Amino acid sequence: MTISILAFDEKTGTYGAAATTGSLCVGGWVLRGDPESGLSASQGSLPSTMWGNDVLALIRGGEPADSAVRRIVEADAGRDERQLSALDPSGGTGAFTGANSIATAGARFAPHVVVTGNLLASERVLDACLEGFMAADGTLDERLLRALDAAASAGGDARGLLSAALLVIGRDRPPLTLRIDWSETPLAALKALHRRATTGDYARWAAHVPTLRDPHRAAPFQT
């Protein structure tokens, strides 16, 4: 039903996540994160939003992503219907795919990157998503968008795509939280929204708001 990717960019200290699905509101259902806890993607045929929040709480308390995922999964009797991935602040990753996940389902890993998906057209979608990200140039958010494009080109969600989302966070930047909750062309809509959010007056204004590294920032913004 969904493909998601979580990644950490060591050079910039930035964390990013992206997801797309053949259903509605993928951003609200799947993606969670903050710079002090890392990122999570909770999905599946009966996804648990609690999983996404709870795994981040464990990570914030010092648990590595892989063991945090195991603890969340083991405590849930309904785990076979769900899928979870997480990325901790050091770039460590973990993932779980429930036994009843609708095929094709699974995960792929690279250093500081994890891709998970279910109800995909084929295993190739997982590989294409990871390869698309690893081969892409540009900022972390641009690479994540390329990863979704690559996954879609390889077949994507077996039902087609209806929503997409991007989340980029860091201690020295404001959060970039973009969601296309319904569209017949969600990836194109997400890229258009991304362009608007990263250029022009909106981007210049966002550079003035407080961040974790500078929580009292208040330089006036003028258009």
C-alpha contacts under 8 A as a table, 3 or more apart, distances in Angstrom:
res1	aa1	res2	aa2	distance
1	M	21	T	5.68
1	M	22	G	6.04
1	M	23	S	7.29
1	M	44	G	6.70
1	M	45	S	7.05
1	M	102	I	7.81
1	M	117	G	7.30
1	M	118	N	5.23
1	M	119	L	4.53
1	M	120	L	6.74
1	M	157	D	5.89
1	M	158	A	7.52
1	M	159	R	7.82
2	T	19	A	7.04
2	T	20	T	5.83
2	T	21	T	4.33
2	T	22	G	6.95
2	T	26	V	7.95
2	T	43	Q	6.95
2	T	44	G	7.34
2	T	117	G	5.33
2	T	118	N	5.58
2	T	119	L	6.81
2	T	120	L	7.40
2	T	157	D	6.30
3	I	19	A	5.63
3	I	20	T	5.73
3	I	21	T	6.49
3	I	115	V	7.27
3	I	116	T	5.75
3	I	117	G	4.09
3	I	118	N	6.62
3	I	120	L	7.74
3	I	126	L	7.75
3	I	151	A	7.92
3	I	156	G	7.52
3	I	157	D	7.33
4	S	17	A	7.23
4	S	18	A	5.62
4	S	19	A	4.12
4	S	20	T	6.65
4	S	41	A	6.88
4	S	115	V	5.69
4	S	116	T	5.48
4	S	117	G	6.31
5	I	17	A	5.53
5	I	18	A	5.45
5	I	19	A	6.45
5	I	113	V	7.17
5	I	114	V	5.75
5	I	115	V	4.39
5	I	116	T	6.58
5	I	129	C	7.77
5	I	130	L	7.85
5	I	144	L	7.43
5	I	147	A	7.94
6	L	15	Y	7.67
6	L	16	G	5.90
6	L	17	A	4.42
6	L	18	A	6.82
6	L	39	L	6.73
6	L	40	S	7.36
6	L	41	A	7.70
6	L	86	A	7.37
6	L	87	L	6.61
6	L	113	V	5.66
6	L	114	V	5.42
6	L	115	V	6.57
7	A	15	Y	5.87
7	A	16	G	5.32
7	A	17	A	6.31
7	A	87	L	7.22
7	A	91	G	7.47
7	A	112	H	5.62
7	A	113	V	4.41
7	A	114	V	6.68
8	F	13	G	7.10
8	F	14	T	5.94
8	F	15	Y	4.53
8	F	16	G	6.39
8	F	87	L	7.82
8	F	91	G	5.61
8	F	112	H	5.35
8	F	113	V	6.66
9	D	12	T	5.76
9	D	13	G	5.61
9	D	14	T	5.27
9	D	15	Y	6.30
9	D	112	H	7.59
9	D	140	L	6.87
10	E	13	G	5.04
10	E	14	T	7.10
11	K	14	T	7.98
13	G	170	G	6.39
13	G	171	R	7.70
14	T	35	P	7.98
14	T	140	L	7.59
14	T	168	V	7.09
14	T	169	I	5.91
14	T	170	G	4.73
14	T	171	R	7.74
15	Y	35	P	7.15
15	Y	38	G	7.05
15	Y	39	L	7.42
15	Y	140	L	7.97
15	Y	168	V	5.71
15	Y	169	I	5.30
15	Y	170	G	6.14
16	G	39	L	7.69
16	G	140	L	6.71
16	G	141	D	6.65
16	G	144	L	7.42
16	G	166	L	7.48
16	G	167	L	5.56
16	G	168	V	4.23
16	G	169	I	6.33
17	A	31	L	7.11
17	A	39	L	7.23
17	A	144	L	7.05
17	A	166	L	5.81
17	A	167	L	5.08
17	A	168	V	6.39
18	A	31	L	7.68
18	A	144	L	6.12
18	A	145	L	7.23
18	A	148	L	7.37
18	A	164	A	7.50
18	A	165	A	5.52
18	A	166	L	4.40
18	A	167	L	6.28
19	A	26	V	6.71
19	A	27	G	7.01
19	A	30	V	7.62
19	A	31	L	7.60
19	A	148	L	7.17
19	A	164	A	5.59
19	A	165	A	5.37
19	A	166	L	6.75
20	T	26	V	6.24
20	T	148	L	7.20
20	T	161	L	6.80
20	T	162	L	7.64
20	T	163	S	5.66
20	T	164	A	4.12
20	T	165	A	6.46
20	T	186	P	7.95
20	T	187	L	7.85
21	T	24	L	7.40
21	T	26	V	6.30
21	T	157	D	6.15
21	T	160	G	7.59
21	T	161	L	5.25
21	T	162	L	6.12
21	T	163	S	5.68
21	T	164	A	6.57
22	G	157	D	5.96
22	G	158	A	7.77
22	G	159	R	5.64
22	G	160	G	5.25
22	G	161	L	4.05
22	G	162	L	4.84
22	G	163	S	6.71
23	S	26	V	7.20
23	S	161	L	7.06
23	S	162	L	5.52
23	S	163	S	6.45
24	L	162	L	6.14
24	L	163	S	5.51
24	L	181	D	5.53
24	L	182	W	5.68
25	C	28	G	5.61
25	C	29	W	6.39
25	C	163	S	5.93
25	C	164	A	7.49
25	C	179	R	7.57
25	C	180	I	7.09
25	C	181	D	4.15
25	C	182	W	6.74
26	V	29	W	5.20
26	V	30	V	5.65
26	V	31	L	7.64
26	V	163	S	5.86
26	V	164	A	5.92
26	V	165	A	6.48
26	V	179	R	7.84
26	V	181	D	6.70
27	G	30	V	5.49
27	G	31	L	5.45
27	G	164	A	6.63
27	G	165	A	4.89
27	G	166	L	7.34
27	G	178	L	7.93
27	G	179	R	5.76
27	G	180	I	7.77
27	G	181	D	7.39
28	G	31	L	6.52
29	W	42	S	7.36
29	W	43	Q	7.38
29	W	47	P	7.72
29	W	49	T	6.33
30	V	40	S	7.78
30	V	41	A	4.99
30	V	42	S	4.86
30	V	43	Q	5.65
30	V	49	T	7.11
30	V	52	G	7.45
31	L	39	L	7.45
31	L	40	S	5.95
31	L	41	A	4.83
31	L	42	S	6.85
31	L	52	G	7.40
31	L	167	L	7.49
32	R	39	L	5.74
32	R	40	S	5.24
32	R	41	A	6.50
32	R	52	G	6.19
32	R	53	N	6.83
33	G	37	S	6.62
33	G	38	G	5.46
33	G	39	L	4.19
33	G	40	S	6.21
33	G	56	L	7.31
33	G	167	L	7.97
33	G	169	I	7.73
34	D	37	S	5.49
34	D	38	G	5.59
34	D	39	L	6.69
34	D	169	I	6.40
34	D	170	G	7.59
35	P	38	G	5.57
35	P	89	P	7.06
35	P	169	I	6.01
35	P	170	G	5.16
35	P	171	R	5.85
36	E	60	R	6.44
36	E	89	P	6.58
37	S	56	L	5.47
37	S	57	A	7.07
37	S	59	I	5.75
37	S	60	R	4.64
37	S	88	D	6.29
37	S	89	P	6.10
38	G	56	L	6.78
38	G	59	I	7.57
38	G	86	A	7.51
38	G	87	L	5.52
38	G	88	D	4.57
38	G	89	P	4.93
39	L	56	L	6.98
39	L	86	A	5.59
39	L	87	L	5.13
39	L	88	D	6.64
40	S	52	G	5.43
40	S	53	N	7.76
40	S	55	V	7.34
40	S	56	L	6.88
40	S	84	L	7.29
40	S	85	S	5.59
40	S	86	A	4.25
40	S	87	L	6.38
41	A	52	G	6.09
41	A	84	L	5.73
41	A	85	S	5.22
41	A	86	A	6.43
42	S	47	P	6.13
42	S	48	S	6.36
42	S	49	T	6.38
42	S	51	W	6.31
42	S	52	G	5.21
42	S	82	R	7.55
42	S	83	Q	5.94
42	S	84	L	4.60
42	S	85	S	6.62
43	Q	46	L	7.35
43	Q	47	P	4.59
43	Q	48	S	7.03
43	Q	82	R	6.07
43	Q	83	Q	5.12
43	Q	84	L	6.27
44	G	47	P	4.89
44	G	81	E	6.20
44	G	82	R	4.41
44	G	83	Q	5.09
44	G	101	S	6.44
44	G	102	I	7.98
44	G	118	N	6.61
45	S	81	E	5.74
45	S	82	R	6.30
45	S	101	S	6.65
45	S	102	I	7.19
46	L	81	E	5.65
46	L	82	R	5.95
47	P	81	E	7.37
47	P	82	R	5.41
47	P	83	Q	7.17
48	S	51	W	5.32
48	S	52	G	7.16
48	S	82	R	7.25
49	T	52	G	5.34
49	T	53	N	6.64
50	M	53	N	5.18
50	M	54	D	5.76
51	W	54	D	5.15
51	W	55	V	5.96
51	W	72	I	6.57
51	W	84	L	7.39
52	G	55	V	5.64
52	G	56	L	6.62
52	G	84	L	7.41
53	N	56	L	5.36
53	N	57	A	6.39
54	D	57	A	5.01
54	D	58	L	6.44
54	D	72	I	7.19
55	V	58	L	5.21
55	V	59	I	6.32
55	V	65	A	7.84
55	V	68	A	5.72
55	V	69	V	6.19
55	V	72	I	6.35
55	V	86	A	7.37
56	L	59	I	4.96
56	L	60	R	6.04
56	L	86	A	7.78
57	A	60	R	5.12
57	A	61	G	6.34
58	L	61	G	5.06
58	L	62	G	6.67
58	L	63	E	5.53
58	L	68	A	5.95
59	I	62	G	5.16
59	I	63	E	4.45
59	I	64	P	5.90
59	I	65	A	6.30
59	I	68	A	6.42
59	I	88	D	6.35
60	R	63	E	7.04
63	E	67	S	6.68
63	E	68	A	5.76
64	P	67	S	5.73
64	P	68	A	6.02
64	P	88	D	6.32
64	P	92	G	6.77
64	P	93	T	7.90
65	A	68	A	5.04
65	A	69	V	6.11
65	A	86	A	5.65
65	A	87	L	5.64
65	A	88	D	5.24
65	A	92	G	5.87
65	A	93	T	5.18
65	A	94	G	5.20
66	D	69	V	5.32
66	D	70	R	6.47
66	D	86	A	7.51
66	D	92	G	7.36
66	D	93	T	5.76
66	D	94	G	3.89
66	D	95	A	6.89
67	S	70	R	4.96
67	S	71	R	6.20
67	S	94	G	7.45
68	A	71	R	5.20
68	A	72	I	6.34
68	A	94	G	7.91
69	V	72	I	5.29
69	V	73	V	6.13
69	V	84	L	7.16
69	V	85	S	7.10
69	V	86	A	6.94
69	V	94	G	6.10
69	V	95	A	6.49
69	V	96	F	7.12
70	R	73	V	5.19
70	R	74	E	5.99
70	R	96	F	7.75
71	R	74	E	5.33
71	R	75	A	6.43
72	I	75	A	5.54
72	I	76	D	6.89
73	V	76	D	5.55
73	V	79	R	5.97
73	V	96	F	7.63
74	E	77	A	7.57
74	E	79	R	7.65
76	D	79	R	5.41
77	A	80	D	7.84
78	G	81	E	6.05
78	G	82	R	7.40
79	R	82	R	5.27
79	R	83	Q	7.69
79	R	98	G	5.82
80	D	97	T	7.54
80	D	98	G	3.84
80	D	99	A	4.82
80	D	100	N	5.11
80	D	101	S	6.88
81	E	98	G	5.52
81	E	99	A	7.11
81	E	100	N	5.33
81	E	101	S	5.76
82	R	97	T	6.55
82	R	98	G	5.23
82	R	100	N	7.87
82	R	101	S	6.67
83	Q	95	A	7.59
83	Q	96	F	5.53
83	Q	97	T	4.53
83	Q	98	G	5.77
83	Q	101	S	7.52
83	Q	116	T	7.86
84	L	95	A	5.51
84	L	96	F	5.22
84	L	97	T	6.69
84	L	116	T	7.81
85	S	93	T	7.37
85	S	94	G	5.59
85	S	95	A	4.10
85	S	96	F	6.40
85	S	114	V	7.19
85	S	115	V	7.88
85	S	116	T	6.88
86	A	93	T	5.61
86	A	94	G	5.35
86	A	95	A	6.42
86	A	114	V	7.78
87	L	91	G	5.84
87	L	92	G	5.51
87	L	93	T	4.49
87	L	94	G	6.69
87	L	112	H	7.44
87	L	113	V	7.66
87	L	114	V	7.59
88	D	91	G	5.31
88	D	92	G	5.26
88	D	93	T	6.48
89	P	92	G	7.33
91	G	111	P	7.54
91	G	112	H	4.50
91	G	113	V	7.53
92	G	111	P	7.84
92	G	112	H	5.95
93	T	109	F	7.94
93	T	112	H	6.68
93	T	113	V	6.97
93	T	114	V	6.42
94	G	114	V	7.55
95	A	107	A	6.94
95	A	114	V	7.68
95	A	116	T	7.54
96	F	107	A	7.86
97	T	101	S	6.73
97	T	105	A	7.20
97	T	106	G	6.04
97	T	107	A	7.57
98	G	101	S	5.37
101	S	104	T	7.98
101	S	105	A	6.27
101	S	118	N	6.45
101	S	119	L	7.63
102	I	105	A	6.37
102	I	118	N	5.96
102	I	119	L	5.08
103	A	118	N	6.15
103	A	119	L	5.09
103	A	120	L	6.65
104	T	117	G	7.78
104	T	118	N	5.59
104	T	119	L	5.15
104	T	120	L	4.93
104	T	121	A	6.61
104	T	122	S	5.64
104	T	123	E	6.28
105	A	116	T	7.57
105	A	117	G	5.33
105	A	118	N	3.89
105	A	119	L	6.10
105	A	120	L	6.55
105	A	123	E	7.51
106	G	116	T	5.79
106	G	117	G	5.72
106	G	118	N	6.57
106	G	123	E	7.93
106	G	126	L	7.55
107	A	114	V	7.06
107	A	115	V	5.42
107	A	116	T	4.30
107	A	117	G	6.53
107	A	126	L	6.87
108	R	114	V	5.82
108	R	115	V	5.07
108	R	116	T	6.53
108	R	126	L	6.50
108	R	127	D	6.99
108	R	130	L	7.08
109	F	113	V	5.80
109	F	114	V	4.64
109	F	115	V	6.42
109	F	130	L	7.73
110	A	113	V	5.07
110	A	114	V	6.50
110	A	130	L	7.83
114	V	130	L	7.85
115	V	126	L	6.67
115	V	129	C	7.21
115	V	130	L	6.48
116	T	126	L	7.00
117	G	120	L	6.68
117	G	126	L	6.78
118	N	157	D	7.75
119	L	157	D	6.00
119	L	158	A	5.96
120	L	123	E	7.32
120	L	125	V	6.77
120	L	155	G	7.29
120	L	156	G	5.72
120	L	157	D	4.52
120	L	158	A	5.01
121	A	124	R	7.97
121	A	125	V	6.90
121	A	154	A	7.88
121	A	155	G	5.18
121	A	156	G	5.85
121	A	157	D	5.89
121	A	158	A	4.55
122	S	125	V	5.81
122	S	126	L	7.94
122	S	155	G	7.12
123	E	126	L	5.68
123	E	127	D	6.87
124	R	127	D	5.09
124	R	128	A	5.91
124	R	154	A	6.36
125	V	128	A	5.08
125	V	129	C	6.12
125	V	150	A	7.83
125	V	151	A	4.91
125	V	152	A	7.33
125	V	154	A	5.17
125	V	155	G	6.21
125	V	156	G	5.85
126	L	129	C	5.31
126	L	130	L	6.51
126	L	151	A	6.82
127	D	130	L	5.35
127	D	131	E	6.00
127	D	151	A	7.97
128	A	131	E	5.01
128	A	132	G	5.71
128	A	147	A	7.44
128	A	150	A	5.52
128	A	151	A	5.28
128	A	154	A	6.46
129	C	132	G	5.20
129	C	133	F	6.36
129	C	147	A	4.67
129	C	148	L	6.13
129	C	149	D	7.78
129	C	150	A	5.43
129	C	151	A	4.54
130	L	133	F	5.25
130	L	134	M	6.21
130	L	147	A	6.53
131	E	134	M	5.08
131	E	135	A	5.99
131	E	147	A	7.43
131	E	150	A	7.98
132	G	135	A	5.35
132	G	136	A	6.08
132	G	143	R	7.75
132	G	146	R	6.05
132	G	147	A	4.60
132	G	148	L	7.93
132	G	149	D	7.90
132	G	150	A	5.43
132	G	151	A	7.74
133	F	136	A	5.32
133	F	143	R	5.30
133	F	144	L	6.03
133	F	146	R	6.21
133	F	147	A	4.59
134	M	143	R	7.85
136	A	143	R	5.34
136	A	146	R	6.71
136	A	147	A	7.98
137	D	142	E	7.71
137	D	143	R	6.36
138	G	142	E	5.88
138	G	143	R	6.32
139	T	142	E	5.18
139	T	143	R	6.25
140	L	143	R	5.10
140	L	144	L	6.22
140	L	168	V	7.98
141	D	144	L	5.08
141	D	145	L	6.31
141	D	166	L	7.54
141	D	168	V	6.66
142	E	145	L	5.15
142	E	146	R	6.28
143	R	146	R	4.99
143	R	147	A	6.23
144	L	147	A	4.96
144	L	148	L	6.52
144	L	166	L	7.87
145	L	148	L	5.24
145	L	149	D	6.34
145	L	166	L	7.90
145	L	187	L	7.99
145	L	191	K	7.25
146	R	149	D	5.00
146	R	150	A	6.15
147	A	150	A	5.08
147	A	151	A	6.23
148	L	151	A	5.05
148	L	152	A	6.15
148	L	187	L	7.58
149	D	152	A	5.12
149	D	153	S	6.11
149	D	187	L	7.22
150	A	153	S	5.07
150	A	154	A	6.30
151	A	154	A	5.18
151	A	155	G	6.62
151	A	156	G	5.25
152	A	155	G	5.19
152	A	156	G	4.11
152	A	157	D	7.45
153	S	156	G	6.80
155	G	158	A	6.92
156	G	160	G	6.89
156	G	161	L	7.61
157	D	160	G	5.28
157	D	161	L	6.36
161	L	184	E	7.13
161	L	185	T	7.25
161	L	186	P	6.78
162	L	181	D	7.53
162	L	182	W	5.36
162	L	183	S	5.23
162	L	184	E	5.64
162	L	185	T	6.87
162	L	186	P	5.78
163	S	179	R	7.77
163	S	180	I	5.35
163	S	181	D	4.98
163	S	182	W	4.95
163	S	183	S	6.08
163	S	186	P	5.13
163	S	187	L	7.69
164	A	179	R	6.15
164	A	180	I	5.23
164	A	181	D	6.75
164	A	186	P	5.60
164	A	187	L	6.25
164	A	190	L	6.60
165	A	177	T	7.68
165	A	178	L	5.58
165	A	179	R	4.40
165	A	180	I	6.04
165	A	181	D	7.99
165	A	190	L	6.92
166	L	176	L	7.51
166	L	177	T	5.97
166	L	178	L	5.14
166	L	179	R	6.55
166	L	190	L	7.87
167	L	175	P	7.30
167	L	176	L	5.60
167	L	177	T	4.64
167	L	178	L	6.41
168	V	175	P	5.89
168	V	176	L	5.02
168	V	177	T	6.62
169	I	173	R	6.79
169	I	174	P	6.80
169	I	175	P	4.76
169	I	176	L	6.46
170	G	173	R	5.40
170	G	174	P	7.20
170	G	175	P	7.13
171	R	174	P	7.96
171	R	211	T	6.28
171	R	212	L	4.91
171	R	213	R	5.40
172	D	211	T	5.62
172	D	212	L	6.24
172	D	213	R	5.17
172	D	214	D	7.07
173	R	207	A	7.53
173	R	211	T	5.72
173	R	212	L	7.84
174	P	206	A	6.66
174	P	207	A	7.44
174	P	209	V	6.93
174	P	210	P	7.17
174	P	211	T	5.75
178	L	190	L	7.25
178	L	193	L	7.31
178	L	194	H	7.22
179	R	190	L	7.05
180	I	183	S	6.86
180	I	186	P	6.16
180	I	189	A	6.87
180	I	190	L	6.11
182	W	186	P	6.88
183	S	186	P	4.88
183	S	189	A	7.39
185	T	188	A	5.63
185	T	189	A	6.27
186	P	189	A	4.94
186	P	190	L	5.95
187	L	190	L	5.01
187	L	191	K	6.21
188	A	191	K	5.20
188	A	192	A	6.23
189	A	192	A	5.09
189	A	193	L	6.17
190	L	193	L	5.09
190	L	194	H	6.04
191	K	194	H	4.92
191	K	195	R	6.25
192	A	195	R	5.19
192	A	196	R	6.48
193	L	196	R	5.12
193	L	197	A	6.14
194	H	197	A	5.04
194	H	198	T	6.10
195	R	198	T	5.38
195	R	199	T	6.14
196	R	199	T	5.59
196	R	200	G	7.15
196	R	202	Y	7.49
197	A	200	G	7.83
197	A	202	Y	5.98
197	A	203	A	5.89
198	T	202	Y	7.16
198	T	203	A	4.95
199	T	202	Y	6.67
199	T	203	A	5.13
199	T	204	R	7.45
200	G	203	A	5.67
200	G	204	R	6.39
201	D	204	R	5.02
201	D	205	W	5.94
201	D	223	T	6.60
202	Y	205	W	5.14
202	Y	206	A	6.14
203	A	206	A	5.05
203	A	207	A	6.46
204	R	207	A	5.37
204	R	208	H	7.31
204	R	221	F	7.95
205	W	208	H	5.59
205	W	209	V	7.28
205	W	221	F	6.07
206	A	209	V	5.61
208	H	217	R	6.81
208	H	218	A	6.60
208	H	219	A	6.01
208	H	220	P	7.27
208	H	221	F	6.63
209	V	217	R	6.18
209	V	218	A	6.62
210	P	214	D	5.81
210	P	215	P	4.70
210	P	216	H	5.81
210	P	217	R	4.77
210	P	218	A	7.01
211	T	214	D	4.96
211	T	215	P	4.96
211	T	216	H	7.90
211	T	217	R	7.44
212	L	215	P	5.23
214	D	217	R	5.64
